[in-house]
Amino acid sequence: MYEHTFPNKRYKHTIAFLKEVVPDTAATILDLGVKNPFVDFMEREGYTVVNTSGEDLDLDTTAVQNTTAEVVTAFEIFEHLLAPFNVLRDIKANKIVASVPLKLWFAPAYRSKTDPWDRHYHEFEAWQFDWLFEKAGWTIKKREQFTNPVKKIGIRPLLRQFTPRYYMVYAERTV
């Protein structure tokens, strides 16, 4: 159904993880961030997805506080926030599926050369992301690391063949 090319390889992996931890496609999902191509993949699988409106989630967590969605998804969002703890703490849904790019020793933190807002304030190690969730009142029920190789020549592309680049978790509210 999905091609094995970027970004579809990552999308295929993420959809499989989501379907495993949230098999009920009748569940409404609040996806953090504006509508993006991955939302189309979730909707094709039968999920009802509502997105936040592009507000600065560091300063305004109203969307996660006022949602009636059963599940929140945050795919490659938390690394862009200065204070992801605040959003995680304020989420009212009881389930969350989130992923982040991992900090790699052979690559600097991402920063767009053309978009001043498109940058990573955090690139996590897996234990840091786990700790963030635990401190915000979540219990991680499933975690997974995966690669996303690119078809380029060089040391970094070679290392990306076997070095996990992404970390995904499914967590439930502790309280």
C-alpha positions in Angstrom: 0.0 0.0 0.0 2.8 2.4 0.8 6.1 2.8 -1.1 9.4 2.2 0.6 10.7 5.6 -0.1 11.1 8.6 2.2 8.8 9.7 3.7 6.6 6.7 3.0 8.9 4.2 4.7 8.7 6.2 7.9 4.9 6.6 7.4 4.4 2.9 6.9 6.4 2.2 10.1 4.4 4.8 12.0 1.0 3.6 10.8 1.9 0.0 11.8 2.8 1.2 15.3 -0.3 3.3 15.6 -2.6 0.5 14.5 -1.0 -1.8 17.0 -1.4 0.5 20.0 -4.7 2.2 18.9 -6.5 -0.5 17.0 -9.9 1.2 17.5 -10.1 3.4 14.4 -13.3 4.9 15.8 -11.1 6.7 18.4 -10.8 10.4 17.6 -7.2 11.7 17.4 -5.9 15.1 18.1 -2.7 15.5 16.1 -0.4 18.2 17.3 0.6 20.5 14.6 -1.2 21.7 11.4 -2.6 19.2 9.0 0.2 17.4 7.2 0.6 14.6 4.7 0.8 11.9 7.4 -2.8 12.9 8.5 -3.9 11.6 5.1 -2.4 8.2 5.9 -4.2 8.1 9.3 -7.5 9.0 7.7 -7.1 6.3 5.0 -6.8 3.8 7.8 -10.1 5.0 9.2 -9.0 7.3 12.0 -10.8 10.6 12.6 -8.1 13.2 13.0 -8.4 16.8 14.1 -5.3 19.0 14.1 -4.2 21.9 16.2 -4.3 25.3 14.4 -0.7 26.2 14.3 -0.7 28.0 17.6 2.6 28.2 19.5 2.2 25.2 21.8 5.0 26.5 24.1 2.7 29.4 25.0 -0.8 28.2 24.3 -1.9 24.6 25.3 -5.6 25.4 25.1 -6.1 22.9 22.2 -4.8 19.9 24.3 -6.7 21.0 27.4 -10.1 21.4 25.7 -10.1 18.4 23.3 -12.5 15.6 23.6 -10.2 13.3 21.5 -9.4 10.0 23.1 -5.8 9.9 21.7 -3.2 12.6 21.0 -0.5 12.1 18.4 2.7 14.1 18.2 4.9 12.9 15.3 8.1 14.9 15.1 6.7 17.9 17.0 8.3 17.9 20.5 11.8 18.5 19.2 10.5 21.9 17.9 9.2 23.1 21.3 11.2 24.9 23.9 9.1 23.4 26.7 7.4 20.1 25.6 6.8 19.3 29.3 4.0 21.9 29.4 2.1 20.4 26.5 2.5 16.8 27.8 1.4 17.9 31.3 -1.7 19.7 30.0 -3.0 17.0 27.7 -6.4 15.8 28.9 -6.6 12.7 26.7 -5.5 9.4 28.3 -3.4 8.1 25.5 -0.6 9.5 23.4 1.5 8.2 20.5 4.6 10.3 19.8 7.8 10.2 17.9 11.0 12.3 17.8 14.2 12.2 15.8 17.0 10.9 18.0 20.1 12.8 18.8 22.9 11.3 16.6 26.5 11.6 17.5 27.5 12.1 13.8 25.0 14.8 12.9 24.3 18.2 14.3 20.9 19.3 15.4 18.6 20.2 12.5 18.2 23.9 11.6 16.7 25.0 8.3 18.7 27.5 6.4 15.6 29.1 4.9 12.9 28.9 7.6 13.8 30.6 10.9 11.1 28.6 12.7 12.0 25.2 11.3 14.6 24.0 13.8 15.1 21.5 16.5 15.5 22.9 20.0 15.7 19.3 21.4 17.1 16.2 19.8 16.5 13.5 22.4 18.2 10.4 23.5 15.6 7.7 24.2 16.1 7.9 28.0 15.5 11.7 27.9 12.2 11.3 26.0 11.1 8.6 28.5 12.0 10.8 31.4 10.1 13.8 30.0 6.9 11.6 29.7 7.3 10.2 33.2 7.8 13.6 34.8 4.6 14.9 32.9 2.5 12.0 34.4 2.6 9.4 31.6 3.5 5.7 31.7 5.2 4.4 28.5 3.6 1.1 27.5 5.5 0.6 24.2 8.6 2.0 22.7 10.5 1.5 19.5 13.5 2.8 17.7 13.9 2.6 13.9 16.1 3.6 11.1 15.3 5.6 8.0 18.1 4.9 5.5 18.6 7.3 2.6 19.9 6.4 -0.8 23.0 8.6 -0.8 26.7 8.0 -0.7 28.8 9.0 2.2 29.6 8.3 5.9 26.4 9.7 7.3 24.1 7.7 4.9 26.1 4.6 5.7 25.7 5.1 9.4 21.9 5.8 8.9 21.6 2.3 7.5 21.9 0.8 11.0 21.7 3.7 13.5 18.2 4.3 14.8 17.1 7.8 13.8 13.6 7.8 15.2 12.1 6.9 18.6 8.4 6.3 19.0 6.4 5.7 22.2 2.8 4.9 23.2 2.0 6.1 26.7 -1.1 6.3 28.9 -1.9 8.8 31.6 -0.6 7.7 35.0 -3.1 9.5 37.1 
